[in-house]
Amino acid sequence: MKLISFDGGFGRLDGEAVIPLGPSLDAYLAGAAPVEAPSVQLSDVGRIRAPVSGHGKILCIGLNYRDHAVESGMAIPTSPIVFAKWSNAVVGPDDDVVVPPGVADVDYEAELAVVIGRRAQRVRQEDALAFVAGYLCANDVSARAQQLAVSQWTMGKAIDTFLPLGPWLVTADEVADPQDLGIRCHVNGVKRQDSNTSEMIFGVAELISTVSQTITLEPGDLLVTGTPAGVGMALNPPCYLEPGDHVTVEIEGLGSLSNHIRAG
């Protein structure tokens, strides 16, 4: 099932129709009872928004693909590298990524995002996927100059509009194996990243289990699981995003997420 957020609520996508289910996907994941209303055409629902608002926790994983660690010249991590973004970074499909003055070396990162569906506290790895509500495309936009200036990455990662999500949430029952999904990124139509989630060092189940040992995960929380090789920073010479660029993240079975880069 594909769940989509739009102006005025959220609903279930059925072909080119949307069946409204309630005020927000976040409320739905928190246990609010859905109330189905008459369907409307997708073209009539207005602006499509990020499926989840990000008002819960947003936990991101760094250097979680073998090929990306190699291209970055860094050692393969022995435990997950976790950093945070917040709701200020979340935008939806076709929204602009706005680069503030003074922010430099802006980069793309195609990533699989995992939405938690029920409270997860100290869960076993073998049980962890049962706590997933669904999956969606993410772009962990990064300002490398700010990120790499200090040991903590927050100032280069949690910038306003620097986490596009969408275009919809695909429920977990429709994803047979989150560790076998093709993942790609195109910039202005040119393929920059082309890999598979099988390249993850720490898979989705292991990440949920590891994080939940010390951080309780709640419905609507996000795990953004890392990016494969091909980021702009690693090209020779580096090739960063510029105002006017168009970035598309595609994940097999989850759709494509497109955004424009705009100067603030």
Secondary structure by P-SEA (a helix, b strand, c coil): cbbbbcccbbbbbcccbbbbccccaaaaaaccbbbbcbbbbcccccccccccccccbbbbbccccaaaaaaaccccccccccccccccccccccccccccccccccbbbbbbbbbbcccccccccccccccccbbbbbbbcccccccccccccccccccccccccccbbbcccccccccccccccccccccccccccccccccaaaaaaaaaccccccccbbbbcccccccccccccbbbbcccbbbbbbcccbbbbbbbbbcc
